[in-house]
Amino acid sequence: MRGAIRGLSANLNLTLLRTFVRVVEVGHAAGAARALYLSQSAVSMHLAALASAVGLPLLERVGGRWIPTVAGKELYECAREVLGSLERLEQRVTDLSLRQTGHVRLVCTRVVAELALIPILEGFTRARPDIRLDVSVEGCREVEAHVSRREVDVALTAEPFEIEASVTYPIADDELVALVAADHPLALEASVTMEQLAAGPLVLHGTGSTIVALLRERLGNRFDDLEVVYELGSSGAVVAGVEAGLGCSLLPRLVTERAVHCAQVVALPVSDVDLRRKIIVATPLGECGSAASRAFVAWLRSSADLSYLTARCRLP
């Protein structure tokens, strides 16, 4: 088998290997043809050409399925390694190309995206039109996973951020404040306590948000005592729910400052729990990053503060 494989290198065709691997995995030519967008006759030709190049039978039909022979099993394992290595090489070349052409992979949590993503994109594009930002918006746990696995260059999120293998820089201050309907009894108070909020229903941002993560961190076991009746996917939906009387809420001050101007709601500080936090930019630990990534982080750290950037944003 080893001698036969050495002779294969002169006639090696990656297309033949891909076809063979798919046939072994699905067990028949028809399924492989559909997966590879080929005709069944093309699949048969690929298999025949590969068997001829190897000089040994690679497949045998058993019970209506193609099963690899001893030689076929060895070739299958080798082919998977070759194709896997090629995919990794292609990804590295792509990443290198993106790094050299002014491309930044940016992921942003939903709440921070609602607060400031558009003015940040606007400001940075105006400052550095030569750098392209590839943006995705996800939940806080997904953002942490991307940073941990080094799948992004830069993350925009808020505390708490639980990835040790990262470098973080604060770019703005924020805190959670209570939001109540204008006709709610608490609306006449100067401030509220978590005990008062826990006495009634709450409408919160979804469980994948930094808001819930911060509440769990600061309240501990008391979080489970909250009567959360709805978990909604955006700050705008939460504000609408509060205005409609579904319950009170806790939202970033930057959101509530806009909400009180366009909805029948009142924002109140929470007096008995420290709900202050930082809006942060995070990068994977140990990564020098591309020149484009470093330029973006430097711009974020030196640009106007986030409250100024968000002043022109409409409530999402």
N, C-alpha and C positions, 0 to 999 in steps of 0.2 A: 504493500500500500504506500509506503514512504517513497519508494522509487517512482511509482506511478504518479503520486502527487507532485513530485519535483518536475515531471514532464508537463504538468498542467500549467505551470507558470507562463510558458510561452503562449498558451492559448487562453489565458485567464480572462474571463468576461464577467464583470460584476453583475450584469443583468442576469446571466445564467445562474449565478449564486443566489440572487434574490428570489428568482423563480423557484429554485430547488428548495430553499428554506421555507418559502410559503407553502409549497406542496406538502412538505413534511409536516408542517404545523397544522394544516387544515385537513390533510388526508386524502384529498382528491384534486384533480386538475380543474374541475369546474369552479370550485370555491377559490382556488388560487387565481384563476383567470379573472373572476369578478373583483377580487381584492386588488389585483395589479392592473386592472383595466386592459386586459389582453384577451385575445380569442383563445379558445381551448387548443386550437391547432398550434398557435404560437407557443403556448405553454409546453405542449408535447415536443415541439421542435427544440425548445431550450433544454428540456430534460435529455433528449437524445444527444444533443451537441455536448452537453456536460459529461454524460456517460462515456461518449466517444473520447473526449479529451482525457478523462481519468483512465479509461481502459478497463473499467470494472463495472458490473451492474450496481446501481445505486438504490433502486427501488424494486419492491415486489408487491404484487397485489394480493391482499389477504382480506377476505370477507368484504370485498367491494371498496377497500381503502388501499391507498399506497402506503406501504410501510418501508422504512429504510433498511437496507441490508447492513451487514457489519461495516462494509466500506462506506455505505451511505450515512451511517450514524457518525462515523469519524469525520466525514466530510461536512456533515451538518454542523457539528460542534466547531470545526475550523471556520466554516463559512460565517457562522454567527459572530465569532470573534473578529473576523475580517470586516464584516459589515458594521459591527458595533464600533470598531476602531475608526472606520471611515466616517461614521456619523459624528463621533466625537471630534475628529479632525476638522470636519466641515463646520461644526459649531464654534470651534476655537478660531478658525479662520474668519468666520462671520463676526465673532466678538471682536477680534483684532481689527477688522475692517471698520466696524462701527466706532471703536475707540479712536481710530485715526481720522475719522471723518466728522468729528464733532457731534457725537450722538450720545445722549444720556438716557439710561433706563430709569425712569422715575415712577415710584409707586406712592400713592397717597391714601390715607384713611378717609372714609366717607365724610366724617364730620369736618376734618381739616379741609377737605376738598370744597365742602359747602362754604366754609369760612373764607377761603382765600385763594383757591387754586386759579381761578380765572385771572384775577389781578396779578398774581405771581407770574403766570404764563405771559400775560400782556407786558409786564414790566421787563421780564428777562428777555423776551423776544425782541423788544425794542433795544435793550442794551447789548445783546449778543445775537444778532440775526444769523450768525454763522453756525450756531449750535442748535441742534434739533432735540427736543424733549419727546421721548416716547413714553406716554403717560398711561397708567392704569390706576383705577380707584377700587379699593377693596376694604374688607373689614380689618380690624386691628390685628387679629391673630394671623390672618393671611399676610399682612404686611411684615409682621415679625418673622414669619416663616421664610419669606422672600429674602430678607436681610440675612437671616441665619444661614440660608443655603447659597448666599452670594449670587442670587438670581437678578438682583437690581444693583444699580450704582448708587442711588440716593432714595431715601424714604422721607416723606413728610408725615408726621404723626404727632401724637400728644402723649404726655405722661398719663398712666404708667407705661413704660416701655421695658419689657422684661428680657431683652436679648443682651447677654453679657458680651458676646462676640461682635460688638459694634462700637462705633465712635459716635457720640451724640453731641449736638450743639443746640442750645436754646436760641430761639429766634423771636419769641414773643411770650408775654404773660397772659394767662387766662384763668378763669375760675368758673365753676358751675354755680348758677344761681337758680332760685325757684321761679317758676313761671306759673301764674294762676290766672283764671278768667277774671275779667274786670268786675264781674258781679259776685265773685267768690268772697265769703266772709274774711278770708285771710288777706284779701287785696287791700284792706284798710290798715294792715299792720306795717310797722317800719322794717321788720325782719321776721323770719320764721325759723323754726327749729325742725330738725329731722323728725322729732316726735310728732309735731303738728302735721307734717306732710304724710307721715306713716299712718295717720288716723283716717286717711281717705284714699281713694283710688289714685293711681299714678299712671301717666302715659310717658313711656321712655323711648329713647332711641334704641334700635335693635340690639340684641345681645352681642353682636360682633363689633360693637362700637367702643371707642375709648371712654365714652361717658359711663357705660355700665362697668367697664374695667376699673375706672377710678372709684366709683361708688362701692364696688366690692372691696377694693383695697382699703378705703377709708372707713367704711362702716363695719367691715368684718362680718360676724354672724348676724348683725342687725339688718344686713341687706335682705336676708331671707324673710324678715318680718314685713317688708314693704308689700303693699297690695298693688302689684303691677298688673293692670288690666289690659293694657295694649303695649306692644313693642312695635314701633313703626320704623320704616326704613329711611326716613329723611327728617331733618330738622323742621322743614316746612310742614310736613304731615303732623309732626308732634305739636307745633304751634296751632295748627288748625284744630287738632283734637282738644287742646286746652281751651281754645276759644269756644268750641262747641259744648264744653262742659263735661267732657269725658273723664277729666281728672286733672290734677296738677302735674307739673313736670320739673325736671332739672336739666338745664341746657347751658352751654357756654355763654358767658356774659356777652361776647361779641355777637352771638346770635340774638340774644334777647334785646340788646340795644336797638337792633333793627326791627325786631318783632313788635315792640311796643308802639312803633310809629305806623304800623300797617295792620294791626290786629287789635281786637278788644281784649288785651291781656296786660298784666302787670308783672314786672320783674322785682324780686325781693331777695336780699342777701340771706344766706343761711348762717345763723349765728353760733350754732353749737358744734359744727364740724368744719374743719379746714378743707375746703374743696378747691384750693388754688393749685395750679399746675402750669407746666411749661408746654408751649408748642415747640416741637423740636424737629431738627433734621438729623437723620441717622445714615451712616455709611457702614459697610461691612468692615470689621476689624481686620487690620493687616493688609488692607487693600489700598495701595497708593491712589488707585483710580486713574482714569484718563484725565488729560488736560481739560477736557470739556466738563467732566464731573467736578473737578476741583474749582473750575471757574464758576459753575452753578452754585456750589456750596458757598464759595466766597461771596458771591452776589447776594445770596440769601442772608448771610450773616452781617453784611454791611449795608443792605438796602434799608429803605424806610421801614419803620416798625409795622407789625401785622395789622394793628388797629387802623393805621392809615390806609394800608392796602385794601382792607375790607370795607372801608367807608363807602366805596362806590358800588359795592355788591348788593344786589337785590336778594331778599330772602328766598332760598331755594324752595 
